[in-house]
Amino acid sequence: MIKKFLPKTLLGRSTLILLIPLIVLQIIVTLIFYNRHWDTISRHRATNFAGDIALLVESFEKFNSLDNQEWFLNHASAKLQLQTKFKSGEKISIFKYPDRPSLLEKHLTDSLLPLKKLFTVNINNKKKLIKVLVQTQNGILEFTTNKKRIYSSTTYIFILWMIGSSCILFIVALMFLRNQIKPIRRLAIAVDRFGKGRDIKDFKPSGANEVRRAASAFQAMKERIENSITQRNRMFSSISHDIRTILTRMKLELEFIPKKEKKELEKDVNEMKEIVSEYLNYAKGEKKEKAKKINIVKVISSILKRYLNKNISFVRKENTYLFIKLNSFKRCFNNILSNSLKFANKINITYKKKKNHLLIIIDDDGPGIPPNERDKVLMPFYRIENSRNRDTGGVGLGLTISSDIILAHGGNFYLDDSPQKGLRVKISLPL
């Protein structure tokens, strides 16, 4: 369940790994500082403030002459950073401990309890003032001071500095992290492009040693695959040339044989020639061709011009541009249409744009292919038993070549049941 909300990219997951411990550390440090440092300082300041009030109250009651009281109310209070008023003849109701006291109220109330006099505490957070009323023998002493007197503002300064420095460190770490991930991203793009048969330009191993080793291994693998394909094509070209030379001599020799005797031999030679041609075409299936951004709808329309006298329907919708190897794709599409036209009378072509790929669907009304044979017909030279006679043409390479071309583009090639009770060919190409 949690995996659905986790980042999908390496950068996102690395950021999360970096961010979670940082946040946990911030919370732990803040709680420890708040419970220890801020609470201790606030309690000590409240105790000192209560001690100043107790000193003034006791002095006010002991030296109760008007001159002394005036001096206490003005000069002594000012030196202790207090504003003091005396309300003669007034009384405080019975003392009541606050129901839900704040931390400051709790510390201040606990510190004033040793006075053993009635008092009230009022903290005005908006005006940032603390007002304490103390009952004396002849009236009420009112003490007013700024909230900063017992409140430590260093708490928020500390938290702000801690959060600010953490943000700066996180940004710096994120910048370094992005630089470390760039080589991995470039390697992923190169692998993806190679898998889709596109050119890879200016790719060089970079980054950490492990990433460089992976990139170097990919380059070595890419070179081995390309060399293998080149050698295979050269080998098939040589074999094809040699066999064609022999077939040419055989055809010349057939010219000197009477017509009645050469009919079957000529049929076998032509069949062998067709097999060689198809085999050579299959070998050339991975011939180097650069992929270009092309309007796939326009390409399909141009291919269908060859089949104007055939019952093929194709409805053009929005134009869609893909990176494809034009000649290879045309060959692929022609193979599919030619295969369908051998067995079907009607073909319907549709396409639709998905999130990150284009799906092309080709339906026909032919006999179709049994589900257990669909994987086999994509293998070279495989023909279904009831189609092995040469009258239908082909040697079992048409769908194989088409599948290889689509896979070389980084797409997918499927065979399925058609709504027209024939064969459905689905081609998926990346956008």
C-alpha positions as CSV (number, residue, x, y, z in Angstrom):
1,M,0.0,0.0,0.0
2,I,2.8,2.4,0.9
3,K,4.7,1.6,-2.3
4,K,2.0,3.4,-4.3
5,F,3.0,6.7,-2.7
6,L,6.7,6.2,-2.9
7,P,8.8,7.9,-5.7
8,K,9.4,5.8,-8.7
9,T,12.7,7.5,-9.9
10,L,16.2,6.9,-8.4
11,L,16.5,10.6,-7.6
12,G,13.2,10.7,-5.8
13,R,14.0,7.6,-3.7
14,S,17.5,8.9,-2.9
15,T,16.0,12.3,-1.9
16,L,13.5,10.4,0.4
17,I,16.4,8.4,1.9
18,L,18.2,11.7,2.6
19,L,15.1,13.7,3.8
20,I,13.6,11.2,6.2
21,P,16.6,10.9,8.6
22,L,17.1,14.7,8.4
23,I,13.5,15.3,9.5
24,V,13.7,12.7,12.2
25,L,16.9,14.2,13.5
26,Q,15.2,17.7,13.5
27,I,12.3,16.4,15.5
28,I,14.5,14.6,18.1
29,V,16.8,17.6,18.6
30,T,13.9,20.0,18.8
31,L,12.1,17.8,21.4
32,I,15.2,17.4,23.5
33,F,16.0,21.1,23.4
34,Y,12.4,22.1,24.2
35,N,12.1,19.7,27.1
36,R,15.5,20.5,28.6
37,H,16.9,23.8,27.6
38,W,13.7,25.9,27.1
39,D,11.9,24.5,30.0
40,T,14.8,25.0,32.4
41,I,15.4,28.6,31.3
42,S,11.7,29.5,31.6
43,R,11.5,27.9,35.0
44,H,14.6,29.8,36.3
45,R,13.4,33.1,34.9
46,A,9.9,32.6,36.4
47,T,11.6,31.9,39.8
48,N,13.7,35.1,39.5
49,F,10.6,37.1,38.6
50,A,8.6,35.7,41.5
51,G,11.6,36.5,43.8
52,D,11.5,40.2,42.7
53,I,7.8,40.3,43.4
54,A,8.2,38.7,46.8
55,L,11.0,41.2,47.7
56,L,8.8,44.2,46.7
57,V,5.7,42.8,48.5
58,E,7.6,42.2,51.8
59,S,9.4,45.5,51.6
60,F,6.1,47.3,50.8
61,E,4.4,45.8,53.8
62,K,7.3,46.2,56.2
63,F,8.1,49.8,55.4
64,N,4.6,51.0,55.0
65,S,5.1,54.8,55.3
66,L,3.9,56.8,52.4
67,D,7.4,57.9,51.4
68,N,8.7,54.4,51.5
69,Q,5.7,53.0,49.5
70,E,6.2,55.8,46.9
71,W,9.9,54.9,46.6
72,F,9.0,51.2,46.2
73,L,6.3,51.8,43.7
74,N,8.6,54.0,41.5
75,H,12.3,53.7,42.0
76,A,12.7,50.1,43.2
77,S,10.2,48.7,40.7
78,A,11.8,50.5,37.8
79,K,15.2,49.1,38.7
80,L,13.7,45.6,38.6
81,Q,12.0,46.3,35.3
82,L,8.5,46.3,36.7
83,Q,5.6,48.6,36.5
84,T,3.9,48.6,40.0
85,K,0.5,50.0,41.1
86,F,-1.1,49.9,44.5
87,K,-4.9,49.6,44.6
88,S,-5.8,50.6,48.2
89,G,-8.7,48.8,49.9
90,E,-9.3,46.3,47.0
91,K,-9.3,42.5,47.5
92,I,-8.7,39.4,45.4
93,S,-11.2,36.6,45.5
94,I,-10.1,33.1,46.5
95,F,-7.0,31.8,44.6
96,K,-7.8,29.3,41.9
97,Y,-5.1,27.3,40.0
98,P,-5.5,27.6,36.2
99,D,-7.4,24.7,34.7
100,R,-5.2,24.4,31.6
101,P,-2.2,26.5,32.3
102,S,0.5,27.2,29.7
103,L,4.0,26.3,30.5
104,L,4.8,29.9,31.5
105,E,1.7,30.2,33.7
106,K,2.6,26.9,35.4
107,H,6.2,27.9,36.2
108,L,5.1,31.4,37.3
109,T,2.2,30.1,39.5
110,D,4.4,27.5,41.1
111,S,7.1,30.1,41.8
112,L,4.6,32.5,43.5
113,L,3.1,29.9,45.8
114,P,5.8,30.4,48.5
115,L,4.5,34.0,49.0
116,K,1.6,32.4,50.9
117,K,-0.7,35.2,49.7
118,L,-3.6,35.4,47.4
119,F,-2.5,36.3,43.8
120,T,-3.6,36.0,40.2
121,V,-1.5,35.6,37.0
122,N,-2.6,36.9,33.6
123,I,-0.5,36.5,30.5
124,N,-1.6,38.5,27.5
125,N,0.0,36.9,24.4
126,K,-1.3,39.6,22.0
127,K,0.2,42.5,24.0
128,K,3.1,40.3,25.2
129,L,2.5,41.4,28.8
130,I,2.4,39.6,32.1
131,K,0.2,41.0,34.9
132,V,0.4,39.7,38.5
133,L,-1.9,40.8,41.3
134,V,-0.9,40.2,44.9
135,Q,-3.1,40.7,47.9
136,T,-1.5,42.8,50.7
137,Q,-2.8,44.0,54.1
138,N,-4.2,47.3,52.8
139,G,-4.9,46.5,49.2
140,I,-3.6,44.9,45.9
141,L,-0.2,45.3,44.4
142,E,-0.3,45.1,40.6
143,F,2.9,44.1,38.8
144,T,3.2,44.4,35.0
145,T,6.2,43.5,32.9
146,N,7.0,42.4,29.4
147,K,6.7,38.8,28.5
148,K,10.3,38.7,27.5
149,R,11.2,38.9,31.2
150,I,10.5,35.2,31.7
151,Y,10.2,34.1,28.1
152,S,13.3,32.8,26.2
153,S,13.1,33.8,22.5
154,T,16.3,31.8,21.8
155,T,14.1,28.7,21.3
156,Y,12.7,29.9,18.1
157,I,16.0,31.4,17.0
158,F,17.6,28.0,17.5
159,I,14.9,26.1,15.7
160,L,15.0,28.6,12.8
161,W,18.8,28.3,12.5
162,M,18.6,24.5,12.7
163,I,15.9,24.3,10.0
164,G,17.6,26.9,7.8
165,S,21.0,25.2,8.0
166,S,19.4,21.8,7.3
167,C,17.6,23.2,4.2
168,I,20.9,24.6,2.9
169,L,22.7,21.3,3.5
170,F,19.8,19.4,1.9
171,I,19.9,21.6,-1.2
172,V,23.7,21.2,-1.5
173,A,23.4,17.4,-1.0
174,L,20.6,17.3,-3.6
175,M,22.7,19.1,-6.1
176,F,25.6,16.6,-5.6
177,L,23.0,13.7,-5.7
178,R,21.6,14.9,-9.1
179,N,25.1,15.0,-10.5
180,Q,25.7,11.4,-9.4
181,I,22.4,10.3,-10.9
182,K,23.0,12.0,-14.3
183,P,25.4,9.3,-15.6
184,I,22.9,6.6,-14.6
185,R,20.2,8.5,-16.5
186,R,22.4,8.9,-19.6
187,L,23.1,5.1,-19.5
188,A,19.4,4.3,-19.2
189,I,18.6,6.6,-22.2
190,A,21.4,5.0,-24.2
191,V,20.2,1.5,-23.5
192,D,16.6,2.5,-24.3
193,R,17.7,4.0,-27.6
194,F,19.8,1.0,-28.5
195,G,16.9,-1.3,-27.7
196,K,14.7,0.7,-30.1
197,G,17.3,0.6,-32.9
198,R,18.1,4.3,-32.7
199,D,21.6,5.9,-33.0
200,I,23.5,6.6,-29.8
201,K,25.6,9.8,-30.1
202,D,28.3,11.1,-27.8
203,F,27.9,8.5,-25.1
204,K,30.9,8.1,-22.8
205,P,31.2,6.3,-19.5
206,S,31.1,8.8,-16.6
207,G,30.2,9.0,-12.9
208,A,31.2,6.7,-10.1
209,N,33.3,3.6,-10.7
210,E,30.3,1.3,-10.6
211,V,28.4,3.4,-13.1
212,R,31.5,3.6,-15.4
213,R,31.8,-0.2,-15.2
214,A,28.2,-0.7,-16.2
215,A,28.5,1.8,-19.0
216,S,31.7,0.2,-20.3
217,A,30.0,-3.2,-20.1
218,F,27.1,-1.8,-22.1
219,Q,29.4,-0.4,-24.8
220,A,31.3,-3.7,-25.1
221,M,28.0,-5.6,-25.4
222,K,26.7,-3.1,-28.0
223,E,29.9,-3.5,-30.1
224,R,29.7,-7.3,-29.8
225,I,26.0,-7.4,-30.9
226,E,26.7,-5.0,-33.8
227,N,29.8,-7.0,-34.9
228,S,27.8,-10.3,-34.6
229,I,25.0,-8.8,-36.8
230,T,27.5,-7.6,-39.4
231,Q,29.3,-10.9,-39.5
232,R,26.0,-12.8,-39.8
233,N,24.9,-10.6,-42.7
234,R,28.2,-11.0,-44.5
235,M,28.1,-14.8,-44.0
236,F,24.5,-15.0,-45.3
237,S,25.4,-12.7,-48.2
238,S,28.3,-15.0,-49.1
239,I,26.2,-18.1,-48.8
240,S,23.4,-16.5,-50.9
241,H,25.9,-15.5,-53.6
242,D,27.4,-19.0,-53.8
243,I,24.0,-20.7,-53.9
244,R,22.6,-18.3,-56.5
245,T,25.7,-19.1,-58.7
246,I,24.9,-22.8,-58.4
247,L,21.2,-22.1,-59.1
248,T,22.1,-20.1,-62.2
249,R,24.2,-23.0,-63.6
250,M,21.3,-25.4,-62.8
251,K,18.9,-23.2,-64.7
252,L,21.2,-23.1,-67.7
253,E,21.6,-26.9,-67.6
254,L,17.8,-27.2,-67.5
255,E,17.5,-25.4,-70.8
256,F,19.1,-28.4,-72.5
257,I,16.7,-30.9,-71.0
258,P,13.5,-31.7,-72.8
259,K,10.4,-29.9,-71.5
260,K,8.6,-33.1,-70.4
261,E,11.5,-34.1,-68.1
262,K,12.4,-30.6,-66.8
263,K,9.0,-29.5,-65.4
264,E,9.5,-30.9,-61.9
265,L,13.1,-30.0,-61.8
266,E,12.4,-26.4,-62.8
267,K,9.7,-26.2,-60.1
268,D,12.3,-27.4,-57.4
269,V,14.9,-24.9,-58.7
270,N,12.4,-22.0,-58.5
271,E,11.3,-23.1,-55.0
272,M,15.0,-23.2,-53.9
273,K,15.6,-19.8,-55.4
274,E,12.6,-18.4,-53.5
275,I,13.9,-19.9,-50.3
276,V,17.3,-18.4,-50.8
277,S,15.8,-15.0,-51.5
278,E,13.6,-15.1,-48.4
279,Y,16.5,-16.3,-46.3
280,L,18.7,-13.5,-47.6
281,N,15.9,-11.0,-46.8
282,Y,15.6,-12.4,-43.3
283,A,19.3,-12.1,-42.8
284,K,19.2,-8.5,-43.9
285,G,16.4,-7.8,-41.4
286,E,18.8,-6.0,-39.0
287,K,20.6,-4.0,-41.7
288,K,21.8,-0.7,-40.4
289,E,19.2,2.0,-41.1
290,K,18.8,5.3,-39.2
291,A,15.5,6.0,-37.5
292,K,13.7,9.2,-38.4
293,K,10.7,11.1,-37.0
294,I,8.0,10.2,-39.6
295,N,4.2,10.6,-39.8
296,I,3.2,7.0,-39.4
297,V,-0.4,7.6,-40.7
298,K,1.1,9.1,-44.0
299,V,3.4,6.0,-44.3
300,I,0.6,3.5,-43.9
301,S,-1.5,5.5,-46.5
302,S,1.4,5.4,-49.0
303,I,1.8,1.6,-48.5
304,L,-1.9,1.0,-49.1
305,K,-1.7,2.6,-52.6
306,R,-0.1,-0.7,-53.7
307,Y,-3.3,-2.5,-52.8
308,L,-6.0,-0.2,-54.3
309,N,-7.8,-3.2,-55.9
310,K,-7.9,-5.0,-52.6
311,N,-10.6,-4.8,-50.0
312,I,-8.6,-3.0,-47.3
313,S,-10.2,-0.3,-45.1
314,F,-8.1,2.3,-43.2
315,V,-9.6,5.4,-41.5
316,R,-7.2,8.2,-41.0
317,K,-7.4,10.1,-37.7
318,E,-5.0,12.4,-36.1
319,N,-1.4,12.5,-37.5
320,T,1.1,10.6,-35.2
321,Y,4.9,11.0,-35.5
322,L,7.2,8.2,-34.5
323,F,10.9,7.5,-34.7
324,I,11.0,4.6,-37.1
325,K,13.3,3.0,-39.8
326,L,11.1,3.8,-42.8
327,N,12.2,1.0,-45.2
328,S,12.1,-1.6,-42.4
329,F,8.6,-0.6,-41.4
330,K,7.3,-0.6,-44.9
331,R,8.7,-4.1,-45.4
332,C,7.1,-5.2,-42.1
333,F,3.7,-3.8,-43.1
334,N,3.9,-5.2,-46.6
335,N,4.7,-8.7,-45.2
336,I,1.7,-8.6,-42.9
337,L,-0.7,-7.4,-45.7
338,S,0.7,-10.0,-48.1
339,N,0.3,-12.8,-45.6
340,S,-3.3,-11.7,-44.9
341,L,-4.3,-11.4,-48.5
342,K,-3.2,-15.0,-49.2
343,F,-6.0,-16.3,-46.9
344,A,-8.5,-13.4,-46.4
345,N,-10.8,-11.3,-48.6
346,K,-11.2,-8.3,-46.3
347,I,-8.7,-6.4,-44.1
348,N,-9.5,-3.7,-41.6
349,I,-6.7,-1.4,-40.3
350,T,-7.1,0.8,-37.2
351,Y,-4.8,2.6,-34.8
352,K,-5.1,4.4,-31.5
353,K,-2.8,6.5,-29.4
354,K,-2.1,5.3,-25.9
355,K,-0.2,6.9,-23.0
356,N,3.3,6.2,-24.3
357,H,2.8,4.1,-27.4
358,L,0.9,3.7,-30.6
359,L,-1.2,0.6,-31.2
360,I,-1.8,-0.5,-34.8
361,I,-4.4,-3.3,-35.3
362,I,-4.8,-5.3,-38.5
363,D,-7.8,-7.6,-38.7
364,D,-8.7,-10.0,-41.5
365,D,-11.6,-12.5,-42.2
366,G,-9.3,-15.4,-43.0
367,P,-9.1,-18.8,-41.3
368,G,-6.9,-17.3,-38.6
369,I,-4.1,-19.1,-36.6
370,P,-4.8,-21.5,-33.7
371,P,-3.6,-20.1,-30.3
372,N,-1.2,-23.0,-29.9
373,E,0.5,-22.1,-33.2
374,R,0.8,-18.3,-32.8
375,D,4.2,-18.4,-31.1
376,K,5.5,-21.0,-33.5
377,V,4.7,-19.0,-36.7
378,L,7.0,-16.3,-35.5
379,M,9.9,-18.7,-35.7
380,P,11.9,-18.7,-39.0
381,F,10.7,-21.1,-41.7
382,Y,7.8,-22.5,-39.6
383,R,4.6,-23.2,-41.6
384,I,1.3,-24.5,-40.2
385,E,0.6,-28.1,-41.4
386,N,-2.4,-27.2,-43.5
387,S,-0.5,-24.4,-45.2
388,R,2.7,-26.2,-46.2
389,N,1.8,-26.7,-49.8
390,R,3.6,-24.2,-52.0
391,D,0.4,-23.0,-53.6
392,T,0.0,-20.4,-50.9
393,G,3.5,-19.1,-51.5
394,G,6.1,-18.1,-49.0
395,V,8.6,-20.1,-46.9
396,G,7.5,-19.1,-43.4
397,L,9.5,-15.9,-42.9
398,G,7.0,-13.1,-43.5
399,L,5.7,-12.8,-39.9
400,T,9.1,-13.6,-38.5
401,I,10.7,-10.7,-40.3
402,S,7.8,-8.4,-39.3
403,S,8.1,-9.4,-35.6
404,D,11.9,-8.8,-35.7
405,I,11.5,-5.4,-37.2
406,I,8.9,-4.3,-34.6
407,L,11.0,-5.7,-31.7
408,A,14.1,-3.9,-33.1
409,H,12.1,-0.6,-32.8
410,G,11.5,-1.3,-29.1
411,G,7.9,-2.3,-29.7
412,N,5.8,-5.4,-29.4
413,F,4.2,-7.8,-31.9
414,Y,1.1,-9.9,-31.0
415,L,-1.2,-12.3,-32.8
416,D,-4.8,-12.6,-31.6
417,D,-8.3,-13.5,-32.6
418,S,-10.0,-11.0,-34.9
419,P,-13.7,-9.8,-34.5
420,Q,-14.0,-10.8,-38.2
421,K,-13.2,-14.4,-37.1
422,G,-9.8,-14.3,-38.7
423,L,-6.4,-13.2,-37.5
424,R,-5.6,-10.0,-35.6
425,V,-2.1,-8.6,-35.7
426,K,-1.3,-6.0,-33.0
427,I,1.7,-3.7,-33.4
428,S,2.8,-1.6,-30.5
429,L,5.4,1.1,-31.1
430,P,6.8,3.6,-28.6
431,L,6.0,7.2,-29.0
